[in-house]
Amino acid sequence: MLSLVVLISGGGSNLRALLEASQDAEFPARVVAIGADRDAVGLSLGEEYGIPTFTVAYPAYPDRETWGDALLEQIRAWGPDLVVLSGMMRLLPPRVVAALSPNLINTHPAYLPEFPGAHGVRDALAAGASETGASLIVVDNSVDGGPIIAQERVPIHVGDTESSLHDRIKPVERRLLIEAVLDIANGHVDLKELSRS
Ligand code: GRF
């Protein structure tokens, strides 16, 4: 059984998908803790599913490195096999990436390397693209530039807003995440190997 710590900043819809998948006894992964950098709405899923939560509030620390060290300490307390950044809207300091790599993955609402960064959905719209996508990557010290585990195209419709487009991307992100966790747990995806290539 693959143990997961999931880090969020927002509503946690990807997290909910993982928690729902884990209700199936056959699913080879379990969320052991949920962490956030703020009072994220998605933390309520912890109570709903009986999963412990922790918050390492970014403004409570003097700099990114100190915040990252505190976050790492919390994560390590759970000894997870894999850490999932599921809408955690902060760059992790290199020390944290080095400590967790390659067992650290991130979902992104664009077809990387197109539209990296915090506004992937908005940027795809602003560029006038006719399609964008969803990607799941191994986290490295770049901004959304790590090895791609899986990705899929999503069309952009005339009249789309950031929110209508994001709503079309999110179900794809969720499916990619569940499939990737399955593949990692079953050994069909080797994160170490992916990170070497
Ligand atoms: C996802 O689209 C994620 O890729 C992006 O923010 C969204 C998080 O949504 N960075 P949620 O918190 O899982 O609902």
Residues whose N, C-alpha, C, O or C-beta is under 5 A from the ligand:
A	BS01	GRF	G10 G11 G12 S13 N14 L15 S86 G87 T107 H108 P109
